[in-house]
């Protein structure tokens, strides 16, 4: 074989090796196992079955007018009077009625603040690392026990010097000779006897020669002293001394400048929540958020009603009927009923719905209504659905259009007070099967929107047809994905088409 042929063979072999290496690197970069989560845990069915809509009794068989803050200028009706819708019932002094508006505005600001804090709490919990994922602290290296002495005599070399005192490392059995005590009395100076149990510092006896000179005569001949005699150390760091036993100086069981002896390391997982606990906290906070949002919606409606009254100070009949009660303003408190009108028509519930819920309704549908105030439950029939949205932000999230839906109570005898707040849902319908998926799980490229779905234990790039949005963070999936599928969070090192897929619990999503 010629040299030229050998060279060609070598080049070809090198090319094969290089191609194999590139393939292996590419395969390695795409390898890994991705967690996949049940679509049923990530999606919402939308519409009436998720929103727990709020309605207001705008006409009722009973209108109980509450006493508001402010001075009443006049009450214009008497018990037994027949009134028509819009007739003047009573009038407030407009200047003093501003207190009501101020109270309404303060309540709205408080609810908005609570909502913002609750949303912040949810974000914090979502970004919190579960306790089981926190790296445990390293085990501290045991500190070696110091070299202690069994006897401290005048010629014993101190272990160190601190603040002018000679320091000796001792145990409870260490004997301080009488000769050393006598030398402290006569020559002065301070000795510190640090008492150890192995590597643990129990405390220190500090003996001041000047104090010994002041306490004992010049011919004092002290006996040997065992440091642990009469000393009882408690587990809480305190010490008890039997003063009948020989002792000299003062004993400290907590040493301010002995921090180096503390080898403890704080455990970063101490007090941390587990993934299951975080999931429960997020669920509770979401429920709290929904409740606060309902209260805010009701508070804004009340504020708008009170604004209308504040312009003229006039309270007018919301419905035609008979005045059955007129109270004495001086004898009742703010919020109690000052005047009652028994209406002559069935109650009317006005509900504000978004575009998706509006599309799911039609005149003639039956709704279930529950009054938050009186506790009354009844059915009502949808009479009309407005095609004109309410003022932006008045009844829900800013940027979302809400439309008034008028519903008439089916039971003429149910007593409903104008202004009551109600929960409303459609009656007699099976649960919607519309699939609204959380937006972060949907990506797009030149081919359209797609998800990373599990198929036969591997991830596949699956294109889906999308529709409208729900609450700004869900998107309707019209085809390509079902409630029985499992998908991966489409970001991160292992989120690659073809990678292995393993089922994971939804709680693991709280720390992507």
VOPA-207866 format. One record per residue (C-alpha): residue in three letters; x, z, y. Coordinates in steps of 0.5 Angstrom, whole numbers. Example, Ala and Ser with C-alpha at 12.3 -4.5 7.8 and 13.67 -1.06 7.14 Angstrom:
# residues 2
(site ALA, (25, 16, -9))
(site SER, (27, 14, -2))
//
This chain:
# residues 512
(site UNK, (0, 0, 0))
(site UNK, (3, -2, 7))
(site UNK, (4, 3, 12))
(site UNK, (-2, 0, 16))
(site UNK, (-7, 1, 11))
(site UNK, (-5, 8, 10))
(site UNK, (-6, 9, 18))
(site UNK, (-13, 6, 17))
(site UNK, (-14, 10, 12))
(site UNK, (-12, 17, 15))
(site UNK, (-16, 15, 21))
(site UNK, (-22, 14, 17))
(site UNK, (-21, 20, 14))
(site UNK, (-20, 24, 20))
(site UNK, (-27, 21, 23))
(site UNK, (-31, 23, 17))
(site UNK, (-28, 30, 18))
(site UNK, (-29, 30, 26))
(site UNK, (-36, 28, 24))
(site UNK, (-38, 33, 19))
(site UNK, (-35, 38, 24))
(site UNK, (-39, 36, 30))
(site UNK, (-45, 36, 25))
(site UNK, (-44, 43, 23))
(site UNK, (-43, 46, 30))
(site UNK, (-50, 42, 32))
(site UNK, (-53, 46, 26))
(site UNK, (-50, 52, 27))
(site UNK, (-52, 52, 34))
(site UNK, (-59, 51, 32))
(site UNK, (-59, 56, 26))
(site UNK, (-62, 63, 27))
(site UNK, (-69, 66, 25))
(site UNK, (-74, 66, 30))
(site UNK, (-80, 71, 31))
(site UNK, (-87, 68, 30))
(site UNK, (-93, 72, 33))
(site UNK, (-100, 71, 31))
(site UNK, (-104, 66, 36))
(site UNK, (-110, 71, 35))
(site UNK, (-106, 77, 38))
(site UNK, (-103, 72, 44))
(site UNK, (-110, 69, 46))
(site UNK, (-117, 70, 49))
(site UNK, (-123, 67, 48))
(site UNK, (-125, 67, 55))
(site UNK, (-132, 67, 58))
(site UNK, (-137, 72, 58))
(site UNK, (-134, 76, 52))
(site UNK, (-128, 78, 56))
(site UNK, (-129, 79, 63))
(site UNK, (-134, 85, 63))
(site UNK, (-138, 82, 69))
(site UNK, (-141, 86, 75))
(site UNK, (-147, 85, 78))
(site UNK, (-151, 88, 83))
(site UNK, (-159, 90, 84))
(site UNK, (-161, 86, 90))
(site UNK, (-168, 87, 89))
(site UNK, (-172, 92, 85))
(site UNK, (-178, 96, 83))
(site UNK, (-175, 102, 87))
(site UNK, (-171, 102, 93))
(site UNK, (-167, 109, 94))
(site UNK, (-164, 109, 101))
(site UNK, (-158, 114, 101))
(site UNK, (-156, 118, 108))
(site UNK, (-150, 115, 111))
(site UNK, (-145, 118, 115))
(site UNK, (-147, 117, 123))
(site UNK, (-153, 120, 127))
(site UNK, (-160, 117, 126))
(site UNK, (-163, 115, 132))
(site UNK, (-170, 114, 129))
(site UNK, (-174, 113, 122))
(site UNK, (-179, 108, 123))
(site UNK, (-184, 109, 117))
(site UNK, (-188, 115, 114))
(site UNK, (-190, 116, 107))
(site UNK, (-195, 112, 104))
(site UNK, (-194, 106, 109))
(site UNK, (-194, 99, 106))
(site UNK, (-187, 95, 108))
(site UNK, (-185, 88, 107))
(site UNK, (-178, 85, 106))
(site UNK, (-174, 86, 112))
(site UNK, (-178, 91, 116))
(site UNK, (-175, 96, 119))
(site UNK, (-174, 103, 116))
(site UNK, (-169, 107, 120))
(site UNK, (-164, 106, 125))
(site UNK, (-157, 109, 126))
(site UNK, (-153, 110, 132))
(site UNK, (-148, 104, 131))
(site UNK, (-142, 108, 134))
(site UNK, (-143, 114, 129))
(site UNK, (-144, 109, 124))
(site UNK, (-137, 107, 124))
(site UNK, (-135, 113, 120))
(site UNK, (-139, 110, 114))
(site UNK, (-135, 103, 115))
(site UNK, (-128, 107, 116))
(site UNK, (-130, 111, 109))
(site UNK, (-131, 104, 106))
(site UNK, (-125, 101, 108))
(site UNK, (-121, 107, 106))
(site UNK, (-124, 107, 99))
(site UNK, (-122, 99, 99))
(site UNK, (-115, 101, 101))
(site UNK, (-114, 107, 96))
(site UNK, (-117, 102, 90))
(site UNK, (-112, 96, 92))
(site UNK, (-106, 101, 92))
(site UNK, (-108, 104, 85))
(site UNK, (-109, 97, 82))
(site UNK, (-102, 95, 85))
(site UNK, (-99, 101, 82))
(site UNK, (-102, 100, 75))
(site UNK, (-100, 93, 75))
(site UNK, (-93, 96, 77))
(site UNK, (-94, 101, 71))
(site UNK, (-95, 95, 66))
(site UNK, (-89, 91, 68))
(site UNK, (-85, 97, 67))
(site UNK, (-87, 98, 60))
(site UNK, (-87, 91, 59))
(site UNK, (-79, 91, 61))
(site UNK, (-78, 97, 57))
(site UNK, (-73, 97, 51))
(site UNK, (-77, 101, 45))
(site UNK, (-73, 107, 43))
(site UNK, (-71, 104, 36))
(site UNK, (-68, 98, 40))
(site UNK, (-63, 103, 44))
(site UNK, (-56, 103, 42))
(site UNK, (-55, 110, 39))
(site UNK, (-49, 114, 43))
(site UNK, (-42, 114, 39))
(site UNK, (-41, 121, 36))
(site UNK, (-37, 125, 40))
(site UNK, (-30, 126, 37))
(site UNK, (-29, 134, 35))
(site UNK, (-25, 137, 40))
(site UNK, (-19, 141, 36))
(site UNK, (-19, 148, 36))
(site UNK, (-14, 151, 41))
(site UNK, (-8, 155, 39))
(site UNK, (-10, 162, 39))
(site UNK, (-6, 168, 39))
(site UNK, (-7, 174, 35))
(site UNK, (-3, 179, 40))
(site UNK, (-2, 179, 47))
(site UNK, (4, 183, 49))
(site UNK, (8, 183, 56))
(site UNK, (13, 178, 53))
(site UNK, (7, 173, 50))
(site UNK, (8, 167, 54))
(site UNK, (1, 164, 57))
(site UNK, (-2, 158, 55))
(site UNK, (-3, 156, 62))
(site UNK, (-4, 158, 69))
(site UNK, (-11, 157, 73))
(site UNK, (-12, 160, 80))
(site UNK, (-6, 165, 80))
(site UNK, (-8, 168, 73))
(site UNK, (-4, 168, 67))
(site UNK, (-9, 165, 61))
(site UNK, (-9, 166, 54))
(site UNK, (-12, 163, 48))
(site UNK, (-15, 168, 44))
(site UNK, (-21, 170, 39))
(site UNK, (-25, 176, 38))
(site UNK, (-20, 179, 34))
(site UNK, (-14, 178, 38))
(site UNK, (-11, 185, 40))
(site UNK, (-9, 186, 48))
(site UNK, (-3, 191, 47))
(site UNK, (-3, 197, 51))
(site UNK, (3, 195, 54))
(site UNK, (1, 189, 57))
(site UNK, (-5, 193, 60))
(site UNK, (0, 198, 63))
(site UNK, (4, 192, 66))
(site UNK, (-2, 189, 69))
(site UNK, (-3, 196, 73))
(site UNK, (4, 197, 75))
(site UNK, (6, 190, 77))
(site UNK, (-1, 187, 79))
(site UNK, (-3, 180, 77))
(site UNK, (-9, 177, 73))
(site UNK, (-10, 176, 66))
(site UNK, (-15, 171, 63))
(site UNK, (-17, 172, 56))
(site UNK, (-21, 166, 53))
(site UNK, (-24, 168, 47))
(site UNK, (-26, 162, 42))
(site UNK, (-29, 161, 36))
(site UNK, (-26, 155, 33))
(site UNK, (-26, 150, 38))
(site UNK, (-32, 153, 42))
(site UNK, (-31, 157, 48))
(site UNK, (-35, 163, 48))
(site UNK, (-33, 166, 54))
(site UNK, (-27, 170, 58))
(site UNK, (-25, 177, 60))
(site UNK, (-22, 177, 66))
(site UNK, (-17, 183, 68))
(site UNK, (-15, 184, 75))
(site UNK, (-9, 189, 75))
(site UNK, (-11, 191, 82))
(site UNK, (-17, 194, 79))
(site UNK, (-14, 197, 74))
(site UNK, (-9, 201, 79))
(site UNK, (-15, 203, 83))
(site UNK, (-19, 206, 77))
(site UNK, (-13, 209, 73))
(site UNK, (-8, 214, 75))
(site UNK, (-1, 213, 75))
(site UNK, (1, 216, 68))
(site UNK, (-5, 212, 65))
(site UNK, (-3, 210, 58))
(site UNK, (-8, 205, 55))
(site UNK, (-9, 204, 48))
(site UNK, (-9, 197, 45))
(site UNK, (-15, 193, 46))
(site UNK, (-19, 188, 41))
(site UNK, (-23, 183, 45))
(site UNK, (-29, 183, 41))
(site UNK, (-30, 190, 41))
(site UNK, (-37, 192, 43))
(site UNK, (-38, 185, 45))
(site UNK, (-45, 181, 42))
(site UNK, (-46, 174, 44))
(site UNK, (-53, 171, 44))
(site UNK, (-54, 164, 42))
(site UNK, (-57, 162, 50))
(site UNK, (-50, 163, 53))
(site UNK, (-51, 170, 55))
(site UNK, (-47, 176, 52))
(site UNK, (-49, 184, 51))
(site UNK, (-43, 189, 52))
(site UNK, (-43, 196, 49))
(site UNK, (-40, 200, 55))
(site UNK, (-38, 205, 50))
(site UNK, (-33, 201, 47))
(site UNK, (-26, 200, 50))
(site UNK, (-26, 194, 55))
(site UNK, (-23, 192, 61))
(site UNK, (-25, 187, 67))
(site UNK, (-31, 183, 67))
(site UNK, (-33, 178, 62))
(site UNK, (-36, 171, 63))
(site UNK, (-40, 167, 58))
(site UNK, (-41, 161, 62))
(site UNK, (-35, 158, 65))
(site UNK, (-36, 154, 72))
(site UNK, (-29, 150, 71))
(site UNK, (-29, 149, 64))
(site UNK, (-34, 143, 64))
(site UNK, (-28, 139, 60))
(site UNK, (-30, 144, 54))
(site UNK, (-37, 140, 53))
(site UNK, (-37, 134, 49))
(site UNK, (-44, 133, 49))
(site UNK, (-46, 126, 50))
(site UNK, (-53, 124, 53))
(site UNK, (-57, 120, 48))
(site UNK, (-60, 114, 52))
(site UNK, (-66, 114, 47))
(site UNK, (-68, 121, 48))
(site UNK, (-75, 121, 51))
(site UNK, (-76, 114, 50))
(site UNK, (-82, 110, 48))
(site UNK, (-83, 107, 41))
(site UNK, (-85, 99, 41))
(site UNK, (-92, 102, 38))
(site UNK, (-92, 107, 44))
(site UNK, (-91, 102, 49))
(site UNK, (-96, 97, 46))
(site UNK, (-101, 103, 47))
(site UNK, (-99, 105, 54))
(site UNK, (-100, 97, 56))
(site UNK, (-107, 97, 53))
(site UNK, (-109, 103, 56))
(site UNK, (-106, 101, 63))
(site UNK, (-110, 94, 62))
(site UNK, (-116, 98, 61))
(site UNK, (-115, 102, 67))
(site UNK, (-114, 96, 71))
(site UNK, (-120, 93, 69))
(site UNK, (-124, 99, 71))
(site UNK, (-120, 99, 78))
(site UNK, (-122, 92, 79))
(site UNK, (-129, 93, 78))
(site UNK, (-129, 99, 82))
(site UNK, (-126, 95, 88))
(site UNK, (-131, 89, 87))
(site UNK, (-136, 94, 88))
(site UNK, (-133, 97, 94))
(site UNK, (-132, 90, 97))
(site UNK, (-140, 89, 96))
(site UNK, (-141, 96, 99))
(site UNK, (-137, 94, 105))
(site UNK, (-140, 88, 107))
(site UNK, (-147, 91, 106))
(site UNK, (-145, 97, 111))
(site UNK, (-142, 92, 116))
(site UNK, (-149, 88, 116))
(site UNK, (-152, 95, 118))
(site UNK, (-146, 97, 123))
(site UNK, (-148, 91, 127))
(site UNK, (-155, 93, 129))
(site UNK, (-155, 100, 126))
(site UNK, (-162, 98, 123))
(site UNK, (-163, 99, 115))
(site UNK, (-169, 94, 113))
(site UNK, (-173, 94, 107))
(site UNK, (-170, 90, 101))
(site UNK, (-176, 89, 98))
(site UNK, (-184, 89, 99))
(site UNK, (-187, 95, 97))
(site UNK, (-190, 102, 99))
(site UNK, (-186, 108, 102))
(site UNK, (-186, 114, 97))
(site UNK, (-181, 119, 100))
(site UNK, (-178, 120, 107))
(site UNK, (-173, 126, 107))
(site UNK, (-171, 130, 113))
(site UNK, (-164, 128, 115))
(site UNK, (-163, 136, 117))
(site UNK, (-164, 138, 110))
(site UNK, (-160, 133, 106))
(site UNK, (-153, 131, 105))
(site UNK, (-149, 125, 106))
(site UNK, (-151, 120, 100))
(site UNK, (-157, 123, 98))
(site UNK, (-164, 119, 98))
(site UNK, (-167, 119, 105))
(site UNK, (-172, 114, 104))
(site UNK, (-176, 111, 98))
(site UNK, (-180, 104, 97))
(site UNK, (-183, 103, 91))
(site UNK, (-183, 95, 90))
(site UNK, (-188, 90, 88))
(site UNK, (-183, 85, 84))
(site UNK, (-179, 85, 78))
(site UNK, (-172, 87, 79))
(site UNK, (-167, 82, 81))
(site UNK, (-159, 82, 79))
(site UNK, (-154, 78, 83))
(site UNK, (-148, 77, 79))
(site UNK, (-141, 73, 81))
(site UNK, (-138, 69, 76))
(site UNK, (-132, 65, 76))
(site UNK, (-132, 57, 75))
(site UNK, (-131, 58, 67))
(site UNK, (-137, 63, 66))
(site UNK, (-141, 59, 71))
(site UNK, (-141, 53, 66))
(site UNK, (-142, 57, 60))
(site UNK, (-149, 59, 63))
(site UNK, (-156, 55, 65))
(site UNK, (-162, 57, 68))
(site UNK, (-167, 61, 62))
(site UNK, (-161, 64, 59))
(site UNK, (-162, 71, 57))
(site UNK, (-157, 77, 60))
(site UNK, (-156, 84, 58))
(site UNK, (-156, 89, 64))
(site UNK, (-153, 96, 64))
(site UNK, (-154, 100, 70))
(site UNK, (-147, 104, 72))
(site UNK, (-151, 109, 76))
(site UNK, (-158, 110, 73))
(site UNK, (-156, 108, 66))
(site UNK, (-162, 104, 65))
(site UNK, (-161, 98, 60))
(site UNK, (-165, 92, 60))
(site UNK, (-165, 84, 59))
(site UNK, (-166, 79, 65))
(site UNK, (-167, 72, 65))
(site UNK, (-162, 67, 69))
(site UNK, (-166, 64, 75))
(site UNK, (-161, 60, 79))
(site UNK, (-154, 59, 79))
(site UNK, (-151, 57, 86))
(site UNK, (-146, 51, 87))
(site UNK, (-143, 55, 93))
(site UNK, (-138, 60, 92))
(site UNK, (-138, 67, 95))
(site UNK, (-133, 68, 100))
(site UNK, (-126, 68, 97))
(site UNK, (-123, 74, 95))
(site UNK, (-130, 78, 96))
(site UNK, (-132, 79, 89))
(site UNK, (-125, 78, 85))
(site UNK, (-118, 75, 85))
(site UNK, (-116, 72, 92))
(site UNK, (-115, 64, 90))
(site UNK, (-121, 64, 85))
(site UNK, (-128, 62, 87))
(site UNK, (-134, 66, 85))
(site UNK, (-141, 64, 85))
(site UNK, (-147, 68, 85))
(site UNK, (-152, 68, 79))
(site UNK, (-159, 70, 80))
(site UNK, (-162, 74, 74))
(site UNK, (-170, 77, 74))
(site UNK, (-171, 83, 70))
(site UNK, (-176, 81, 64))
(site UNK, (-179, 88, 64))
(site UNK, (-183, 90, 71))
(site UNK, (-184, 97, 69))
(site UNK, (-176, 98, 69))
(site UNK, (-174, 102, 75))
(site UNK, (-168, 99, 79))
(site UNK, (-165, 102, 85))
(site UNK, (-163, 96, 90))
(site UNK, (-155, 97, 91))
(site UNK, (-154, 99, 84))
(site UNK, (-148, 96, 80))
(site UNK, (-149, 93, 73))
(site UNK, (-145, 91, 67))
(site UNK, (-148, 84, 65))
(site UNK, (-147, 80, 59))
(site UNK, (-150, 74, 55))
(site UNK, (-155, 76, 50))
(site UNK, (-156, 73, 43))
(site UNK, (-150, 69, 43))
(site UNK, (-145, 68, 38))
(site UNK, (-138, 70, 40))
(site UNK, (-134, 64, 44))
(site UNK, (-129, 60, 40))
(site UNK, (-125, 57, 46))
(site UNK, (-118, 59, 45))
(site UNK, (-114, 61, 52))
(site UNK, (-107, 62, 50))
(site UNK, (-102, 66, 55))
(site UNK, (-98, 61, 59))
(site UNK, (-91, 63, 58))
(site UNK, (-92, 60, 50))
(site UNK, (-93, 53, 53))
(site UNK, (-88, 49, 55))
(site UNK, (-88, 41, 57))
(site UNK, (-83, 35, 57))
(site UNK, (-84, 28, 58))
(site UNK, (-89, 28, 52))
(site UNK, (-94, 33, 54))
(site UNK, (-95, 41, 53))
(site UNK, (-93, 44, 47))
(site UNK, (-92, 50, 43))
(site UNK, (-87, 52, 38))
(site UNK, (-91, 53, 32))
(site UNK, (-89, 56, 25))
(site UNK, (-90, 51, 19))
(site UNK, (-88, 52, 12))
(site UNK, (-83, 57, 14))
(site UNK, (-80, 53, 20))
(site UNK, (-81, 52, 27))
(site UNK, (-84, 45, 29))
(site UNK, (-85, 43, 36))
(site UNK, (-93, 42, 36))
(site UNK, (-96, 38, 42))
(site UNK, (-103, 41, 44))
(site UNK, (-108, 39, 49))
(site UNK, (-110, 43, 55))
(site UNK, (-116, 45, 59))
(site UNK, (-117, 50, 65))
(site UNK, (-114, 56, 67))
(site UNK, (-117, 63, 66))
(site UNK, (-115, 69, 71))
(site UNK, (-109, 65, 73))
(site UNK, (-105, 67, 66))
(site UNK, (-108, 64, 60))
(site UNK, (-109, 56, 59))
(site UNK, (-115, 53, 55))
(site UNK, (-112, 50, 48))
(site UNK, (-117, 44, 46))
(site UNK, (-113, 42, 40))
(site UNK, (-107, 42, 36))
(site UNK, (-107, 50, 35))
(site UNK, (-112, 54, 32))
(site UNK, (-113, 62, 31))
(site UNK, (-110, 62, 25))
(site UNK, (-103, 59, 27))
(site UNK, (-97, 63, 29))
(site UNK, (-92, 61, 35))
(site UNK, (-85, 63, 37))
(site UNK, (-84, 65, 44))
(site UNK, (-81, 58, 47))
(site UNK, (-75, 61, 50))
(site UNK, (-68, 64, 47))
(site UNK, (-63, 63, 43))
(site UNK, (-67, 62, 36))
(site UNK, (-73, 58, 39))
(site UNK, (-71, 52, 37))
(site UNK, (-74, 46, 33))
(site UNK, (-73, 47, 25))
(site UNK, (-70, 54, 25))
(site UNK, (-73, 59, 20))
(site UNK, (-79, 63, 22))
(site UNK, (-81, 70, 20))
(site UNK, (-87, 74, 22))
(site UNK, (-87, 79, 27))
(site UNK, (-91, 85, 30))
(site UNK, (-94, 83, 37))
(site UNK, (-91, 90, 40))
(site UNK, (-84, 86, 39))
(site UNK, (-86, 82, 45))
(site UNK, (-85, 87, 50))
(site UNK, (-78, 86, 50))
(site UNK, (-77, 79, 49))
//
